[in-house]
Amino acid sequence: MRLKMLAFTLAALVGMGSAVAGQVTVTTGAGYIKMVEALTALYQKETGNTVEKSFGGNIGQMLAQVKHGAGVNVVISDETTLKRFDDLLTPEAGKLGETPLVMIWRKGIDLQKPTDIANDNVRTVASPNPKAAIYGRSAASWLKTTGLDAKVNPKLQVVGTVPQVFSYIATGNMDVGFVNVAALKSGHDKLGGAFEIHDESAKVKMIVRTVKGAENDPDVKAFTTFLTSEKAKPILNIFGVQ
Protein backbone atom coordinates (compact mmCIF):
# COMPACT_ATOMS: atom_id res chain seq x y z
CA MET A 1 0.00 0.00 0.00
CA ARG A 2 2.81 2.39 0.95
CA LEU A 3 4.54 1.63 -2.36
CA LYS A 4 1.35 2.38 -4.26
CA MET A 5 0.92 5.65 -2.36
CA LEU A 6 4.52 6.63 -3.09
CA ALA A 7 4.04 5.87 -6.79
CA PHE A 8 0.88 7.97 -6.83
CA THR A 9 2.66 10.86 -5.10
CA LEU A 10 5.53 10.77 -7.57
CA ALA A 11 3.10 10.73 -10.51
CA ALA A 12 1.26 13.70 -9.06
CA LEU A 13 4.49 15.64 -8.62
CA VAL A 14 5.51 14.90 -12.20
CA GLY A 15 2.10 16.09 -13.37
CA MET A 16 2.45 19.28 -11.35
CA GLY A 17 5.89 19.86 -12.82
CA SER A 18 4.53 19.47 -16.34
CA ALA A 19 1.78 21.98 -15.66
CA VAL A 20 4.26 24.52 -14.31
CA ALA A 21 6.58 23.98 -17.28
CA GLY A 22 3.72 24.20 -19.79
CA GLN A 23 3.79 27.95 -20.29
CA VAL A 24 2.74 29.91 -23.36
CA THR A 25 4.82 29.17 -26.46
CA VAL A 26 4.05 30.92 -29.75
CA THR A 27 5.10 30.29 -33.33
CA THR A 28 4.70 32.04 -36.67
CA GLY A 29 6.26 31.96 -40.14
CA ALA A 30 9.62 33.57 -40.88
CA GLY A 31 8.03 36.68 -42.39
CA TYR A 32 6.35 37.64 -39.12
CA ILE A 33 9.03 36.81 -36.56
CA LYS A 34 9.84 40.46 -35.82
CA MET A 35 6.15 41.30 -35.41
CA VAL A 36 5.57 38.45 -32.97
CA GLU A 37 8.73 39.34 -31.06
CA ALA A 38 7.42 42.91 -30.67
CA LEU A 39 3.99 41.67 -29.57
CA THR A 40 5.40 39.27 -26.98
CA ALA A 41 7.79 41.93 -25.66
CA LEU A 42 4.90 44.33 -25.08
CA TYR A 43 2.75 41.61 -23.50
CA GLN A 44 5.54 40.64 -21.12
CA LYS A 45 6.10 44.29 -20.19
CA GLU A 46 2.39 44.84 -19.58
CA THR A 47 1.72 41.66 -17.59
CA GLY A 48 4.99 40.29 -16.28
CA ASN A 49 4.08 36.93 -17.85
CA THR A 50 6.66 35.04 -19.89
CA VAL A 51 6.06 33.89 -23.47
CA GLU A 52 8.44 31.45 -25.14
CA LYS A 53 8.97 31.72 -28.90
CA SER A 54 9.56 28.93 -31.41
CA PHE A 55 10.76 30.23 -34.77
CA GLY A 56 12.54 28.76 -37.77
CA GLY A 57 11.25 28.32 -41.32
CA ASN A 58 7.97 29.07 -43.05
CA ILE A 59 4.68 28.49 -41.28
CA GLY A 60 4.21 25.08 -42.90
CA GLN A 61 7.53 23.90 -41.48
CA MET A 62 6.74 25.31 -38.06
CA LEU A 63 3.32 23.63 -37.90
CA ALA A 64 4.88 20.32 -38.95
CA GLN A 65 7.09 20.65 -35.87
CA VAL A 66 4.05 21.43 -33.72
CA LYS A 67 2.44 18.19 -34.93
CA HIS A 68 5.51 16.33 -33.74
CA GLY A 69 5.34 17.79 -30.24
CA ALA A 70 7.32 21.02 -30.42
CA GLY A 71 5.50 22.34 -27.34
CA VAL A 72 3.87 25.28 -29.13
CA ASN A 73 0.35 26.20 -27.99
CA VAL A 74 -0.33 29.47 -29.86
CA VAL A 75 -0.02 29.98 -33.63
CA ILE A 76 -0.11 33.30 -35.50
CA SER A 77 -0.56 33.10 -39.26
CA ASP A 78 -3.07 33.69 -42.03
CA GLU A 79 -6.59 32.31 -42.05
CA THR A 80 -6.17 30.25 -45.23
CA THR A 81 -3.05 28.45 -44.04
CA LEU A 82 -4.44 27.58 -40.64
CA LYS A 83 -7.59 26.04 -42.12
CA ARG A 84 -5.34 23.26 -43.38
CA PHE A 85 -4.45 22.42 -39.78
CA ASP A 86 -7.94 22.13 -38.29
CA ASP A 87 -6.98 18.73 -36.88
CA LEU A 88 -4.24 20.40 -34.83
CA LEU A 89 -5.87 23.70 -33.84
CA THR A 90 -9.02 24.71 -31.99
CA PRO A 91 -11.74 26.17 -34.25
CA GLU A 92 -11.89 29.53 -32.46
CA ALA A 93 -9.77 32.22 -34.11
CA GLY A 94 -8.82 35.69 -32.94
CA LYS A 95 -8.78 38.20 -35.78
CA LEU A 96 -5.67 40.37 -35.93
CA GLY A 97 -6.33 42.22 -39.21
CA GLU A 98 -5.65 42.23 -42.94
CA THR A 99 -2.45 42.97 -44.82
CA PRO A 100 -1.54 43.24 -48.53
CA LEU A 101 0.84 41.34 -50.74
CA VAL A 102 3.93 43.42 -51.59
CA MET A 103 5.84 43.30 -54.87
CA ILE A 104 9.44 44.54 -54.66
CA TRP A 105 12.13 44.97 -57.30
CA ARG A 106 15.87 45.45 -57.36
CA LYS A 107 17.72 48.65 -58.03
CA GLY A 108 18.46 49.17 -61.71
CA ILE A 109 15.02 48.36 -63.10
CA ASP A 110 11.83 50.44 -63.05
CA LEU A 111 8.24 49.26 -62.80
CA GLN A 112 5.32 51.65 -63.20
CA LYS A 113 2.50 49.29 -62.20
CA PRO A 114 2.19 45.74 -60.80
CA THR A 115 1.38 44.22 -64.19
CA ASP A 116 4.83 45.31 -65.43
CA ILE A 117 6.07 42.12 -63.78
CA ALA A 118 5.23 40.46 -67.11
CA ASN A 119 7.54 42.79 -69.09
CA ASP A 120 10.67 41.46 -70.80
CA ASN A 121 13.01 43.52 -68.59
CA VAL A 122 11.88 41.38 -65.64
CA ARG A 123 13.78 38.15 -66.16
CA THR A 124 13.54 36.51 -62.72
CA VAL A 125 10.80 36.55 -60.10
CA ALA A 126 11.20 35.19 -56.56
CA SER A 127 8.30 33.89 -54.50
CA PRO A 128 8.06 32.18 -51.12
CA ASN A 129 7.03 28.55 -51.36
CA PRO A 130 3.24 28.52 -52.02
CA LYS A 131 2.95 25.05 -50.49
CA ALA A 132 4.04 26.29 -47.09
CA ALA A 133 4.37 30.10 -46.95
CA ILE A 134 1.62 32.70 -46.63
CA TYR A 135 2.83 35.09 -49.29
CA GLY A 136 3.70 32.33 -51.72
CA ARG A 137 0.01 31.42 -51.77
CA SER A 138 -1.03 35.06 -51.91
CA ALA A 139 1.26 35.69 -54.90
CA ALA A 140 0.05 32.56 -56.69
CA SER A 141 -3.57 33.57 -56.14
CA TRP A 142 -2.98 37.08 -57.47
CA LEU A 143 -1.05 35.91 -60.53
CA LYS A 144 -3.78 33.41 -61.39
CA THR A 145 -6.66 35.84 -60.84
CA THR A 146 -5.05 38.55 -62.98
CA GLY A 147 -4.04 36.10 -65.72
CA LEU A 148 -0.38 37.06 -65.31
CA ASP A 149 0.64 33.54 -64.32
CA ALA A 150 1.08 32.43 -67.96
CA LYS A 151 3.81 35.04 -68.51
CA VAL A 152 5.31 35.11 -65.03
CA ASN A 153 5.47 31.41 -64.11
CA PRO A 154 8.25 30.59 -66.64
CA LYS A 155 10.54 33.07 -64.87
CA LEU A 156 9.32 32.29 -61.33
CA GLN A 157 11.75 30.80 -58.83
CA VAL A 158 10.37 29.45 -55.57
CA VAL A 159 12.40 29.93 -52.37
CA GLY A 160 11.57 29.09 -48.78
CA THR A 161 10.58 32.25 -46.94
CA VAL A 162 9.83 35.97 -47.23
CA PRO A 163 13.22 37.01 -45.74
CA GLN A 164 14.97 34.90 -48.38
CA VAL A 165 13.00 36.58 -51.17
CA PHE A 166 13.87 40.00 -49.77
CA SER A 167 17.55 39.08 -49.61
CA TYR A 168 17.60 37.97 -53.27
CA ILE A 169 16.09 41.26 -54.42
CA ALA A 170 18.07 43.52 -52.07
CA THR A 171 21.36 41.98 -53.25
CA GLY A 172 20.35 42.26 -56.91
CA ASN A 173 20.48 38.52 -57.52
CA MET A 174 16.89 38.49 -58.76
CA ASP A 175 14.69 41.14 -60.35
CA VAL A 176 11.28 41.04 -58.66
CA GLY A 177 9.91 39.29 -55.59
CA PHE A 178 6.85 38.93 -53.38
CA VAL A 179 7.07 39.77 -49.66
CA ASN A 180 5.00 41.38 -46.90
CA VAL A 181 4.85 44.90 -45.47
CA ALA A 182 7.07 43.92 -42.55
CA ALA A 183 9.90 42.93 -44.90
CA LEU A 184 9.44 46.09 -46.96
CA LYS A 185 9.76 48.31 -43.89
CA SER A 186 12.88 46.50 -42.76
CA GLY A 187 14.94 47.75 -45.69
CA HIS A 188 13.12 49.87 -48.28
CA ASP A 189 16.35 51.74 -49.07
CA LYS A 190 17.91 48.51 -50.39
CA LEU A 191 15.31 48.20 -53.15
CA GLY A 192 14.50 49.81 -56.46
CA GLY A 193 10.87 50.16 -55.42
CA ALA A 194 7.73 48.41 -54.27
CA PHE A 195 3.97 48.15 -54.76
CA GLU A 196 1.39 47.14 -52.18
CA ILE A 197 -1.21 44.94 -53.88
CA HIS A 198 -4.59 45.32 -52.18
CA ASP A 199 -6.59 43.18 -54.61
CA GLU A 200 -8.98 40.81 -52.84
CA SER A 201 -7.18 37.85 -54.42
CA ALA A 202 -3.92 38.88 -52.74
CA LYS A 203 -5.23 40.00 -49.37
CA VAL A 204 -3.96 38.13 -46.31
CA LYS A 205 -6.14 37.81 -43.20
CA MET A 206 -4.01 37.34 -40.09
CA ILE A 207 -5.39 35.42 -37.12
CA VAL A 208 -4.31 33.66 -33.94
CA ARG A 209 -5.39 30.12 -33.04
CA THR A 210 -4.67 27.83 -30.11
CA VAL A 211 -3.30 24.31 -30.34
CA LYS A 212 -5.86 21.72 -29.20
CA GLY A 213 -5.48 20.84 -25.55
CA ALA A 214 -4.36 24.34 -24.53
CA GLU A 215 -7.64 26.18 -25.08
CA ASN A 216 -8.55 26.21 -21.37
CA ASP A 217 -5.12 27.26 -20.12
CA PRO A 218 -5.61 30.68 -18.45
CA ASP A 219 -2.17 31.93 -19.52
CA VAL A 220 -2.83 30.99 -23.15
CA LYS A 221 -6.22 32.71 -22.96
CA ALA A 222 -4.67 35.85 -21.51
CA PHE A 223 -2.07 36.03 -24.27
CA THR A 224 -4.48 35.42 -27.17
CA THR A 225 -6.91 37.97 -25.70
CA PHE A 226 -4.10 40.52 -25.59
CA LEU A 227 -3.23 39.87 -29.24
CA THR A 228 -6.73 40.92 -30.34
CA SER A 229 -6.92 43.89 -27.96
CA GLU A 230 -6.48 47.61 -28.61
CA LYS A 231 -3.07 47.48 -26.92
CA ALA A 232 -1.71 45.18 -29.63
CA LYS A 233 -3.04 47.20 -32.59
CA PRO A 234 -0.23 49.79 -32.78
CA ILE A 235 2.35 47.03 -33.20
CA LEU A 236 0.23 45.13 -35.70
CA ASN A 237 -0.19 48.36 -37.69
CA ILE A 238 3.55 48.98 -37.74
CA PHE A 239 3.98 45.60 -39.45
CA GLY A 240 1.24 46.25 -41.99
CA VAL A 241 -1.64 44.42 -40.30
CA GLN A 242 -4.64 46.77 -40.24
N, C-alpha and C positions, 0 to 999 in steps of 0.2 A: 504493500500500500504506500509506504514511504517513498519507494522508488518511483511509483506511478505519479505521486504528488510532485516529486522533484522534476520528473520529466515534463509534467504539465507546467510547472513554474518556469522552467527553462524555455519552453515553447512560447509562453506568454511574454517573457522578456524579449525573445527574438522578435515576436510580433510587434511589441512596443518599439523596439529599435527600428524596425522597418518603417513604422508609421512616422517616427521622428525624422528618419532619413529621407522620407518621401516628400520632399518639398517641391515647389513649383519649378518646372524645367520647360523652357520654351524653345521652339525651333522655327525656322523660316528658311526660304531659299536664299542663295548667295546675294541676289540683288537687293534684298531688304535687311541684310545684317545690320548695317549702320542705323537704320530706322528702329529696329527692335532693340538694339543696344541703347539708343537714346530713350526709348519708352521704358525699358527696365530700369535705367538709371534714375529717371524721374520717379517711377513708382517706389523704388527703394528709398529715395530721399524723402518722399511724402509719407511713407508708412513705416519705414524701418525694417520691412520684410525683405528677405533675400530671394532672388530669382536666379536660378542657374540657366545658362544658355548652352544650346547644342547646335553648332553651326558646322558647315562643311561645303557640300556641293549644292546642286539645284534642289528644288523642293521635292522632286521625285526621289532623289537619292536619300534625302533626309527622312522622308516618310517610310522608305524601305528599311531604314535603320530602326525607326520607331516600331515597325512590325516585328523586328527581331529583338525587341526588348531594350531599346536605347535609354529608357527611363524618362522620355519626354511625355508631358501630360497636357501641354498647350501648343497649338499649331497656328501660325499666322501665315496666310497665303491668300490666293484668289479663290473665289467661289467655285469656278469651273473645275479647277484642279482638285479641290477637296471633295467634290462630289464623287470622284473616283475612289475615295477612301472611306465611303460610308460604313464599311465593315469595321473600320478601325476607330472612327470618330463618332461622338454623340451627334444627334441630328440638330441640336440647337446651335445657332451661329450668331455671333455678335458682329454687327456691321460696322466696319471701320471707315469706309468711303470708297470712292471711285478714283481711278487714275488713268491717264492716257498712255498709249504706246508712243515711244519717242524714236524718231529716225535721226541718226547722226551721220555726218560724213567727215572725211579727213580734210586737212588743209591741202589746198592745191586744186580742188575741184569746187564747182559752184552749182547748187541746186536751187531752183526758184520755187518749186512746188513738190509735194510728195511724189507725184506721179513721174517726176524726172528720174526716179530710181530705175526706170526702164530704158533710159537713154544710153547710147553707146559709150559715152565717157565714163559710165559706171560699169566697171568690169568685174568687180567682186562685191558680194553682199554677205555680211555675217549675221547670223541669227542664233540665239540660244536654242538649245535642243527642244523642238516642239513636243517631244514625247515626255519630257520631264520638267521643262521650265515654263513659267508663266508667260513670259514675253515671247517665247518661241511660238506658243500657241496663238497668242494675240497677233503676232506678225503674220502667221500662216492664215489666220482667219481674215485679216485685212487684205492680204494679197489675193486670196481667193474671191472675196466679195467684190473687189474692185476690178477683177479680171487681169490684174498685173502678174499673176503667178506664172502665166505662160512665158512671159519675157524675162521674169526675174529668177525663176527657179533654176535655169541652166547656169546662172552665175552665183547661186546661193551656196554658201558654205556653213554648215551647222557646227557650232561649238557648244561647250557645256553650259556656260552661265553668262549672265549679263556683264559682270566685271571682265570676263574674258573678251566679250565682244567689244566693250569699251576700250580695252587695251589694244586690240588689233587696229581700231580706227585711230586712236590717239597717237599710236606709233607710226601710222601711215602704211601699215602692212596690208590693210584692206580699205576699200573705198567707202562703203556705206554699211551701217549696222543698225540693229534694233535693240534698244535698251529701255530703261525706265527713267522717270524724272529724277530719282535719287542719284543715278549714275551721271546724268547730265549735269546736275548741280555740283557734283564732286570734282569736275574738271572741264568746264565749258571752254576755258581758254586753250585747251589742248586740241580743240576741234576746228574744222572749217565752218561748221554750222549745225543747226538742228531744227527739226519740226516736231511739234506735239501733234499727234493724230488723235482727234477726239471722235472719230467715226464710231458709231455704235458697235460695229464689227470688231473694233480694236480695243474697246473700253475694257478695263480690268476692274472687277469689284472685289475689294479686299475685305476679308473677314477673319474672325478668330473662332476656332473650334477646339473643344476639349477631347482628349483621348478617352475612350470608354473605360470606365472604372474609376475615373478621377472627377466625375461630374459633381459629386457631393462633397468633395474636399473643400473646406471653407477657404483655405489659402488660394486654391485654384480659382474659386468663385470670386474672391476679392480682386485677384489680378485681372481676370477677364472682364469684370465689371469696370475696372479702372480703364482698360483699353478702349472701351466704348463710351467713356465719360467725356465731359467738356474739358477736363484737365489734360487729356491725351491729345485733343484735337490740334493744338498748336504744333506739336511735334509731327503728327501725321501730315499736316499741311505743308510743313517744311520739306517733307519727302514726297510731295506731290499727290498725297491722298486727301481728297476733298470730300 
